[in-house]
Amino acid sequence: MKFIVQWNGLPTAENSVIERFMKTGGQAPEGVKLLGRWHAIGELHGFAVVEAEDTRGLSALALEWGDLLTMRIVPAVTDEELGAALGAYQAARK
């Protein structure tokens, strides 16, 4: 399943975030496949799209960066997946 991971950091955490990212490369934990990551310019904000079979790796990701960043992790669906769900919903309402 795909998830959107959003993060925000306090300006006081900037140096620590930079150091950790440069040291680790921001690698995803075991069980999490990074599909893409984007960063805001000039601030500690960004988002990634990841894929995971369960939430264990996502929990590890949140814990790994939780001392420096707030994170929001939500399930994500493609247009096709949403269309199928909406079609099933409409059919059930008839």
N, CA and C atoms as a LAMMPS dump frame, in Angstrom:
ITEM: TIMESTEP
0
ITEM: NUMBER OF ATOMS
282
ITEM: BOX BOUNDS ff ff ff
-5.0000000000000000e+02 5.0000000000000000e+02
-5.0000000000000000e+02 5.0000000000000000e+02
-5.0000000000000000e+02 5.0000000000000000e+02
ITEM: ATOMS id mol type element x y z
1 1 1 N 0.842 -1.172 0
2 1 2 C 0 0 0
3 1 3 C 0.893 1.242 0
4 2 1 N 0.407 2.285 -0.635
5 2 2 C 1.161 3.533 -0.684
6 2 3 C 0.715 4.475 0.436
7 3 1 N 1.676 5.272 0.908
8 3 2 C 1.413 6.251 1.957
9 3 3 C 2.083 7.567 1.591
10 4 1 N 1.462 8.666 2.024
11 4 2 C 2.074 9.994 1.918
12 4 3 C 2.621 10.338 3.289
13 5 1 N 3.895 10.687 3.329
14 5 2 C 4.562 11.067 4.574
15 5 3 C 4.887 12.557 4.467
16 6 1 N 4.334 13.342 5.363
17 6 2 C 4.632 14.783 5.4
18 6 3 C 5.392 15.08 6.676
19 7 1 N 6.353 15.991 6.589
20 7 2 C 7.105 16.347 7.784
21 7 3 C 7.284 17.856 7.876
22 8 1 N 7.412 18.304 9.12
23 8 2 C 7.696 19.696 9.454
24 8 3 C 8.676 19.689 10.616
25 9 1 N 9.604 20.598 10.584
26 9 2 C 10.561 20.706 11.676
27 9 3 C 10.609 22.121 12.213
28 10 1 N 11.029 22.225 13.445
29 10 2 C 11.215 23.542 14.048
30 10 3 C 12.538 24.129 13.567
31 11 1 N 12.596 25.439 13.402
32 11 2 C 13.863 26.043 12.967
33 11 3 C 15.031 25.703 13.885
34 12 1 N 14.757 25.447 15.159
35 12 2 C 15.835 25.097 16.09
36 12 3 C 16.423 23.723 15.799
37 13 1 N 15.714 22.907 15.017
38 13 2 C 16.194 21.563 14.699
39 13 3 C 16.967 21.517 13.387
40 14 1 N 17.084 22.632 12.71
41 14 2 C 17.649 22.643 11.357
42 14 3 C 19.021 21.978 11.271
43 15 1 N 19.952 22.375 12.128
44 15 2 C 21.298 21.807 12.05
45 15 3 C 21.298 20.306 12.322
46 16 1 N 20.508 19.869 13.279
47 16 2 C 20.44 18.44 13.602
48 16 3 C 19.819 17.641 12.451
49 17 1 N 18.804 18.211 11.808
50 17 2 C 18.177 17.54 10.663
51 17 3 C 19.18 17.418 9.522
52 18 1 N 19.896 18.49 9.24
53 18 2 C 20.895 18.466 8.169
54 18 3 C 21.958 17.415 8.454
55 19 1 N 22.477 17.401 9.673
56 19 2 C 23.523 16.437 10.033
57 19 3 C 23.03 14.998 9.877
58 20 1 N 21.827 14.705 10.373
59 20 2 C 21.31 13.344 10.298
60 20 3 C 21.047 12.935 8.848
61 21 1 N 20.473 13.845 8.07
62 21 2 C 20.196 13.525 6.674
63 21 3 C 21.491 13.277 5.899
64 22 1 N 22.495 14.1 6.126
65 22 2 C 23.765 13.933 5.416
66 22 3 C 24.463 12.641 5.843
67 23 1 N 24.291 12.252 7.097
68 23 2 C 24.924 11.028 7.598
69 23 3 C 24.21 9.775 7.084
70 24 1 N 22.868 9.796 7.06
71 24 2 C 22.096 8.596 6.722
72 24 3 C 21.579 8.585 5.294
73 25 1 N 21.574 9.742 4.658
74 25 2 C 20.97 9.841 3.331
75 25 3 C 19.456 9.776 3.377
76 26 1 N 18.899 9.788 4.569
77 26 2 C 17.445 9.712 4.705
78 26 3 C 16.881 8.397 4.2
79 27 1 N 17.656 7.33 4.325
80 27 2 C 17.218 6.027 3.835
81 27 3 C 15.955 5.569 4.555
82 28 1 N 15.074 4.953 3.813
83 28 2 C 13.853 4.407 4.398
84 28 3 C 14.193 3.156 5.204
85 29 1 N 13.483 2.923 6.302
86 29 2 C 13.735 1.724 7.1
87 29 3 C 13.332 0.451 6.344
88 30 1 N 13.758 -0.678 6.857
89 30 2 C 13.392 -1.969 6.272
90 30 3 C 11.879 -2.087 6.205
91 31 1 N 11.39 -2.571 5.078
92 31 2 C 9.951 -2.741 4.9
93 31 3 C 9.265 -1.539 4.281
94 32 1 N 10.026 -0.467 4.021
95 32 2 C 9.467 0.745 3.419
96 32 3 C 10.25 1.045 2.147
97 33 1 N 9.545 1.157 1.035
98 33 2 C 10.169 1.495 -0.243
99 33 3 C 9.869 2.955 -0.567
100 34 1 N 10.911 3.743 -0.708
101 34 2 C 10.762 5.158 -1.039
102 34 3 C 10.494 5.288 -2.531
103 35 1 N 9.339 5.849 -2.894
104 35 2 C 8.986 6.036 -4.301
105 35 3 C 9.373 7.421 -4.801
106 36 1 N 9.413 8.388 -3.895
107 36 2 C 9.812 9.747 -4.244
108 36 3 C 9.759 10.637 -3.024
109 37 1 N 10.608 11.675 -3.025
110 37 2 C 10.665 12.587 -1.874
111 37 3 C 10.925 13.982 -2.396
112 38 1 N 10.224 14.96 -1.83
113 38 2 C 10.348 16.351 -2.235
114 38 3 C 10.494 17.234 -0.999
115 39 1 N 11.356 18.237 -1.124
116 39 2 C 11.66 19.137 -0.009
117 39 3 C 11.299 20.57 -0.382
118 40 1 N 10.765 21.296 0.582
119 40 2 C 10.536 22.726 0.385
120 40 3 C 11.882 23.433 0.436
121 41 1 N 12.008 24.488 -0.32
122 41 2 C 13.251 25.261 -0.335
123 41 3 C 13.235 26.232 0.839
124 42 1 N 14.293 26.203 1.63
125 42 2 C 14.456 27.176 2.698
126 42 3 C 13.686 26.92 3.973
127 43 1 N 13.118 25.738 4.124
128 43 2 C 12.419 25.421 5.367
129 43 3 C 12.428 23.913 5.591
130 44 1 N 12.159 23.511 6.805
131 44 2 C 12.132 22.086 7.138
132 44 3 C 10.735 21.53 6.907
133 45 1 N 10.403 21.369 5.653
134 45 2 C 9.091 20.855 5.29
135 45 3 C 9.229 20.064 4
136 46 1 N 8.469 18.99 3.898
137 46 2 C 8.48 18.214 2.675
138 46 3 C 7.538 17.042 2.773
139 47 1 N 7.568 16.225 1.722
140 47 2 C 6.745 15.028 1.736
141 47 3 C 7.391 13.955 0.884
142 48 1 N 6.984 12.734 1.147
143 48 2 C 7.464 11.573 0.405
144 48 3 C 6.278 10.672 0.12
145 49 1 N 6.413 9.888 -0.917
146 49 2 C 5.46 8.819 -1.199
147 49 3 C 6.236 7.521 -1.017
148 50 1 N 5.705 6.669 -0.156
149 50 2 C 6.371 5.408 0.157
150 50 3 C 5.392 4.261 -0.039
151 51 1 N 5.947 3.059 -0.084
152 51 2 C 5.127 1.865 -0.183
153 51 3 C 5.533 0.921 0.937
154 52 1 N 4.536 0.332 1.597
155 52 2 C 4.8 -0.6 2.696
156 52 3 C 3.655 -1.594 2.796
157 53 1 N 3.991 -2.815 3.155
158 53 2 C 2.976 -3.863 3.328
159 53 3 C 2.222 -3.706 4.65
160 54 1 N 2.907 -3.153 5.662
161 54 2 C 2.28 -2.946 6.965
162 54 3 C 2.879 -1.696 7.597
163 55 1 N 2.483 -1.405 8.811
164 55 2 C 2.886 -0.144 9.443
165 55 3 C 4.157 -0.241 10.286
166 56 1 N 4.773 -1.415 10.376
167 56 2 C 5.978 -1.541 11.204
168 56 3 C 7.097 -0.622 10.727
169 57 1 N 7.392 -0.629 9.45
170 57 2 C 8.436 0.235 8.916
171 57 3 C 8.075 1.699 9.008
172 58 1 N 6.793 2.005 8.839
173 58 2 C 6.345 3.394 8.958
174 58 3 C 6.517 3.884 10.393
175 59 1 N 6.243 3.01 11.343
176 59 2 C 6.447 3.369 12.749
177 59 3 C 7.927 3.623 13.018
178 60 1 N 8.787 2.791 12.452
179 60 2 C 10.226 2.979 12.617
180 60 3 C 10.67 4.311 12.024
181 61 1 N 10.117 4.664 10.872
182 61 2 C 10.445 5.946 10.239
183 61 3 C 10.048 7.115 11.136
184 62 1 N 8.837 7.071 11.656
185 62 2 C 8.355 8.149 12.529
186 62 3 C 9.202 8.252 13.796
187 63 1 N 9.568 7.121 14.37
188 63 2 C 10.389 7.132 15.585
189 63 3 C 11.811 7.616 15.307
190 64 1 N 12.348 7.252 14.145
191 64 2 C 13.71 7.644 13.79
192 64 3 C 13.876 9.158 13.697
193 65 1 N 12.851 9.846 13.21
194 65 2 C 12.939 11.298 13.012
195 65 3 C 12.074 12.086 13.988
196 66 1 N 11.339 11.397 14.858
197 66 2 C 10.378 12.051 15.746
198 66 3 C 10.962 13.054 16.718
199 67 1 N 12.253 12.95 17.003
200 67 2 C 12.867 13.923 17.916
201 67 3 C 13.152 15.261 17.231
202 68 1 N 13.102 15.28 15.898
203 68 2 C 13.44 16.498 15.152
204 68 3 C 12.303 17.023 14.28
205 69 1 N 11.409 16.13 13.865
206 69 2 C 10.351 16.506 12.93
207 69 3 C 9.006 15.997 13.416
208 70 1 N 7.955 16.735 13.118
209 70 2 C 6.616 16.173 13.277
210 70 3 C 6.259 15.531 11.947
211 71 1 N 5.609 14.384 12.018
212 71 2 C 5.273 13.65 10.803
213 71 3 C 3.796 13.333 10.77
214 72 1 N 3.277 13.346 9.569
215 72 2 C 1.9 12.922 9.308
216 72 3 C 1.988 11.865 8.217
217 73 1 N 1.456 10.675 8.482
218 73 2 C 1.519 9.569 7.53
219 73 3 C 0.085 9.113 7.263
220 74 1 N -0.31 9.181 5.984
221 74 2 C -1.679 8.832 5.607
222 74 3 C -1.667 7.887 4.406
223 75 1 N -2.645 6.981 4.331
224 75 2 C -2.742 6.113 3.16
225 75 3 C -3.007 6.944 1.907
226 76 1 N -2.543 6.437 0.764
227 76 2 C -2.745 7.12 -0.507
228 76 3 C -3.264 6.121 -1.524
229 77 1 N -4.147 6.572 -2.398
230 77 2 C -4.661 5.724 -3.469
231 77 3 C -4.473 6.437 -4.802
232 78 1 N -4.358 5.659 -5.862
233 78 2 C -4.251 6.212 -7.206
234 78 3 C -5.642 6.6 -7.709
235 79 1 N -5.69 7.295 -8.835
236 79 2 C -6.97 7.622 -9.453
237 79 3 C -7.769 6.352 -9.755
238 80 1 N -7.079 5.338 -10.239
239 80 2 C -7.756 4.093 -10.582
240 80 3 C -8.353 3.425 -9.346
241 81 1 N -7.603 3.389 -8.265
242 81 2 C -8.095 2.782 -7.027
243 81 3 C -9.272 3.574 -6.47
244 82 1 N -9.179 4.888 -6.5
245 82 2 C -10.28 5.721 -6.02
246 82 3 C -11.507 5.551 -6.904
247 83 1 N -11.29 5.508 -8.219
248 83 2 C -12.412 5.313 -9.139
249 83 3 C -13.145 4.011 -8.872
250 84 1 N -12.398 2.934 -8.612
251 84 2 C -13.017 1.649 -8.311
252 84 3 C -13.829 1.726 -7.024
253 85 1 N -13.28 2.381 -6.015
254 85 2 C -13.984 2.52 -4.738
255 85 3 C -15.242 3.377 -4.901
256 86 1 N -15.144 4.443 -5.664
257 86 2 C -16.318 5.307 -5.884
258 86 3 C -17.381 4.582 -6.689
259 87 1 N -16.94 3.787 -7.681
260 87 2 C -17.9 3.015 -8.471
261 87 3 C -18.642 2.014 -7.609
262 88 1 N -17.929 1.332 -6.714
263 88 2 C -18.555 0.379 -5.808
264 88 3 C -19.516 1.089 -4.869
265 89 1 N -19.137 2.265 -4.405
266 89 2 C -20.003 3.05 -3.523
267 89 3 C -21.298 3.432 -4.253
268 90 1 N -21.153 3.932 -5.48
269 90 2 C -22.341 4.324 -6.236
270 90 3 C -23.245 3.134 -6.506
271 91 1 N -22.668 1.993 -6.859
272 91 2 C -23.454 0.805 -7.136
273 91 3 C -24.218 0.332 -5.896
274 92 1 N -23.6 0.453 -4.743
275 92 2 C -24.248 0.024 -3.494
276 92 3 C -25.394 0.938 -3.094
277 93 1 N -25.363 2.174 -3.548
278 93 2 C -26.42 3.146 -3.191
279 93 3 C -27.645 3.028 -4.064
280 94 1 N -27.578 2.268 -5.148
281 94 2 C -28.71 2.145 -6.088
282 94 3 C -29.679 1.1 -5.633
